[in-house]
Amino acid sequence: MIVGPGAITTIILLAGNATSAADFGAIAGVLMAVLLITFLAFLVAPTIERALGKTGLNIVTRVLGMLLAALAVQFVLDGLRGFGIGG
């Protein structure tokens, strides 16, 4: 549930283009580093939640929601531009 389709596709493409054991080792190393960072974030999350409080969490949620909406609009516009629709 942590990994999305984009990350899975990236790993498959990187592994498919790997030509040596060192390439596979680098990919595995980066995977393990990201997994460790994610694990540490999960460990620290309750502390951050307590520090922010209910209002702080509400603000962060809204700001990140706006960021996600802006990215979604940008992706749609880029897709339309790729098809030659729009400026």
URTAPE-V515998 format. One record per residue. N is the residue number from 0. SS is DSSP state (2 for helix, 1 for strand, 0 for the rest). Layout:
# URTAPE-V515998
N|SS + N|SS
This chain:
# URTAPE-V515998
0|0 + 1|0 + 2|0 + 3|0 + 4|2 + 5|2 + 6|2 + 7|2 + 8|2 + 9|2 + 10|2 + 11|2 + 12|2 + 13|2 + 14|2 + 15|2 + 16|2 + 17|0 + 18|0 + 19|0 + 20|2 + 21|2 + 22|2 + 23|2 + 24|2 + 25|2 + 26|2 + 27|2 + 28|2 + 29|2 + 30|2 + 31|2 + 32|2 + 33|2 + 34|2 + 35|2 + 36|2 + 37|2 + 38|2 + 39|2 + 40|2 + 41|2 + 42|2 + 43|2 + 44|2 + 45|2 + 46|2 + 47|2 + 48|2 + 49|2 + 50|2 + 51|2 + 52|2 + 53|2 + 54|2 + 55|2 + 56|2 + 57|2 + 58|2 + 59|2 + 60|2 + 61|2 + 62|2 + 63|2 + 64|2 + 65|2 + 66|2 + 67|2 + 68|2 + 69|2 + 70|2 + 71|2 + 72|2 + 73|2 + 74|2 + 75|2 + 76|2 + 77|2 + 78|2 + 79|2 + 80|2 + 81|2 + 82|0 + 83|0 + 84|0 + 85|0 + 86|0
